[in-house]
Amino acid sequence: MNRVEIVVPFWGEPGLLYETVRSVQAQTVREWRLTVIDDCYPDPAVSEWFSQLDDSRITYIRNEVNLGITENYREAIRRARGEYLTILGCDDLLHPGYLEVVGRTIDAVPDADVIQPGVQVIDEHGTPVLPLVDRVKQRMLAPRGGKGIAVLRGERMATSLIRGDWLYWPSLTFRTDTLRRIDFRDGLPIIQDLALLMDIAFEGGSLAYNPTPAFSYRRHGGSASQKTLLDGRRFRDERTYYAEAGALARAMGWDRTQRTARLRVMSRLHGIAELPGVLRHGTRAGLQSTLAHIFAF
């Protein structure tokens, strides 16, 4: 059985999905298994494209009904058979050495629950870019320490992530048993990735960061995440979760994590950075939510 299994929950642009699949096929590690779970995307050309693929390592599945993003993630976890699982974005790209980098990281940190490789950011056209949010993630928030693997566990992992989520969800590889044990939280669809990672930390889990570039994360100007900033949902959910995380940290006696969650400095700065765009294009609710996010304690 392959050690790392790749699952792609799909709803999006078919052409980008095909590029994603080709990036998996281009891996230097030849033993892998890919499952694409189509969440009822309304284009029959997708299933036709997969039916013409001559690659026994690839399985295409179409859900009987639309599950939505969180339930399709859960479906990916239910179907996983490998010891480790990558839930790959349907418009992102693996570099040819992705599985090699992840495999080396697992060998070096065999108890890691989460593996984060180095990430390159690209735009909708595939051109490398580095917007402000990614400069902050990669140059200020990610662990320093040269080219070696950084390992964060428990309280240190929780404090690092609640200070500012510097991870890239679709690039992560997880221990499958960890994802089966720690489920997504309901009611926080926009920030569910951070909440799950924090729950792993609260259970004493560990994160291994290998800065070797191995993944291209596609950032869209008109993405769903951007829309939730403009209508206020993103910052509303962030405030809700930061309060919950602070309460959990207090119960565990993790004073530094609690203090970081209460102050949420980087999260407030994100609100300030997004304020001009919200003023230009956002709703009244979006503006109110952004201002509350910046100033409320």
N, C-alpha and C positions, 0 to 999 in steps of 0.2 A: 504493500500500500504506500502511496506517495506521502511523504512527510508533510508537505504543504499543499493544501487544496485551495483552489481559487474559485470563488463564486461571484458572478456579476448579476446583481438585481437590476433589471433593465426597465427603464421608461425614459425615453429621450430621443435624441437624433440618431437614426439608424446608421448614418455614415460614420459618426464618431464611434458608435459601438463596434463597427467592423474594424476600425483602426485599433480599438482596445483589444479585440480578439487577436489581431495580427501581432500585436506587441507581446501577447502571451506565447504565440507560436514561435516567436523569435528568441525565446529564452535559451541561454547557453546551457542551462540544465534541461535536459530533454525529457526527463520523467516528471510529468505534472498531469493534473486533471483539472479541467475547467468546466463549470456548469453555469449556463446563462439562464436566469429565471425571468421570463418576459411577463410583466405584470399587466397583461392585456393591452399592450400598445396597439393602437388602431391602424396597423399597416401590415398587410399579409406578406409584403416583400421581405420582412425580417425572417419569418419562418422559412420562406423559400431560399433565402441566402444560406441559412444554416443547413438546409436539406442538401445543398450542393457541396458542402464542405466534406472533404475526404480526410477526416482526422478523428480517429476513434477516441482520442483523449478529450474531445469536446462533446458536451451534452447540452441540448437546447430543450427547455421546458417552458410551456406557456400556462400560466395560472388559469383556472376555470373562471375566476372572478377577480376583479381588481382588489388587491389587498392593501395598497397604500405602502408608503416607504418603510414604516416601522415593521409592519407585519411581513413585508417581503424580506427584510433583514432577518427576521425570526425564521422565516421559511429557509433562508440560506443556511442558518445555523442548524436547523433540523435536518437538512439534507447532507450536511458535512460528514465525511467519513475519515478525513485525515486527522493527524494529531494536531496540526496547525491549520488555521483558516485565514485567508485573505479575502475580505469582502470588497472587491475592486469596483471603483466607480465606472459607470458605463460610458464615460467620455474621457477617462484618464488613461495614461500609458505607462506600462512597465518598461524600464530600460532592459536591454538584453540580459544584464547581469543581476536583475532583481532577486531571483530565487537563489542565486549564488551568494549574494550579500546577506540575505535573510538566513540562509543555511549556515554561513560562517558565524553569524551573530548567535544563532541558537546553540551552535557548538561551544561558543565562548561563554554563554550565559544560559545554561540548560534549564534553569528554573524560571526564566522570564515568562511573564504572562502576555506581554505586549512587546512587539518589535517595531521600532520606527527607523526606516532607512533615510538617507539623505534625499531631499526633494527639490526638484526644479519646478518652478511655476511657469505655466504657459497660458497664452490667451486662447480665445475661441478658434484662432487660426493656426495654433500650434507654435506661435512665436514666443521665445522665452521673455518673460517680463518679471518685474519685481516691484509690485505696488507697495505702498507704505505698510499695509497690514502684514505683508510677508517679510519686509525688511525688519519689522519689529519682531516677528516670530523667529526668524532665522538668526538675527544678529544680536538681539537683546534677551529673548526668552529661552531659546534652546540652550541646553547645557554646553558649556565651553570645555576645552580640554584637548584641542588638536584633533587628530584623526582616530583616536582610540574610541572604544565603545564606552559610553556613559551608562551607568546603571542607577536607577532611582527606585527606592522601595518605600512602601508604606507612607509615613508622614512626609518624607522628603518628596515623594512623587505627588502626593496630594497638594502640598504647598506650591510646588512648581507649576502644576496645572491650573490651580485656582488663581494664581498670580496672573496667568495669561495662557490660554490653551494654544501651545505652539505646535501641537501635533496636526497631522493631515490624515483625517479619518480613513479615506479610501486607500491610503498607502500602507496602513498598518497590517501586520500579521499577528493573530491572536492564538494563544493556546485554546483549542476548541473546547476542552472541558471547562475552561474559565468562562467562556461565553454561554455555555449551557447552565452553569451554576449561577451566573450573575446576569440577570435579564435587563433589558431596556426599561427605563421608567416610563410609565404612561403619563400623558398630559404635558410632556415637554418635548414635542417633536423637533423643535428647532435647535435645542441644545442637548439632545439625547446622547450624542456622542461623548461630550464632556461628562455628563452625569454617569454614564456607564464606566468611563475610565476612572472617575473619582471613586465609584463604588468598588472597583478593583483595588484601588489604593487603600480604601478604608478597610478592606479585608486583608491587608498586609501584602498585597500583590506587588509585582515589580515590572518595570519598564526598562528595556534595553534600547539605547539610541546609538545607531551606527551612522555617522554622518556621511558615509560613502554614497554619492549620488546614485540613485537606482530607480527613481520614479518621477514622472511628470504629472503634476497636478494642474488640471485645467480650470482656470478661474474665468467665469463669464461675467461680463458687466451687467447682464440682465438676468442673473441667476435667481432661483427661488430665495436664496439667502439674502440677496440684495433687496428683493421685494419686501421681505419681512422686516428689514431695517426701515424702509420707507413707511410701512403701515403700522409700525410700533410693536409688532409681535416679538421681534428678536430681543429687544432690550427688556420688554416686560418679562419674557421667560427667563432671561439672564438674571434679573433681580430676584425673581422667585427662587431660582435654583441657588444663587449665591447665599440667600438666607437659609435655605435648607442645608447647604454644605457647611455653613458656619455652625449651625445647630449640631450637626453630626460631629464636627471637629471638637466642639465644646464637650460633648458627651464622652468623647474618647480622650480628653485631656490634651489634645493637639493645639496648644495655644497659638503657635505660629500660623498654623493653617486657618484657625478661626479668625485671627487678626487680619490675615491677608484677604479672607473672604469678606470680612466686614468693610475693609477699606476699598477693595476692588479697584485699585488705582489704574491698572492697565485697561480695565473694562470701562472706566469713566473716560479715560483718554480716548478710547475707541469712539465713545459717544461724541466727544468734542470733534474728533476728526470727521465723523459722519454728519455732523450738524449742518454744514453748508449744503450738502446734497439733500438732506431732509427738508431744509428750508425751500430749496428749489423745486423738488419733485415729490416730496412726501405729503401725507395727509395730515389733517389736524391732529388725529390720534397719534400719528407717527411723531409729530413735533412734541406733543405733550409727553409721550413716552421717552423720547430722547432727552428732554430737559430733566425729567424725573430721574432718569438713569445717571445723568451727570451730577446732579445736586443732592439727591435723597440719600439719607443714611438710615 
